[in-house]
Amino acid sequence: MSKMDYFKAKLEATISPMDFMQAAKAEPDKFLVVDVRNAPPHIMKEKIAGATHIPLMNLSDRLAELPKDKTIVVYCWETWCNMAAHAAVILLENGYDVLELSGGIAAWKAVGFNVEAIG
């Protein structure tokens, strides 16, 4: 794969928090945000506001909860975390339209977007 092909594919498969907010504002019913992080409650205290939490380890068993008529935007912790990429593969293999949120919840919080408590 050439560098050009890599970066084109990366842009096709990911969305930044700012681009997501702009797209969701234009088409609010097009997306479903899914938090795929696996962590105990004392570590995972918040999620992106409005996101559905389906841990990666449970995703395959809970696919029926996700609509196929929306673009599923998956996220995990931050750039070093690959759970969202694993989740995207599972979803793509099962016929879903998927984007990975670049930078995960860390990038989301860094730009000041809303989060909410889990639980």
ZILINLIN-V501536 format. One record per helix or strand. SS is the DSSP state (helix for helix, strand for strand). FROM is the first residue (numbers start at 1). LEN is the number of residues. Records with the same first field share a line. If there is no record, write none. Layout:
SS->FROM-LEN, FROM-LEN
//
This chain:
helix->3-11, 17-10, 56-10, 83-11, 104-7
strand->14-2, 31-5, 46-3, 52-2, 71-5, 97-5, 115-3
//
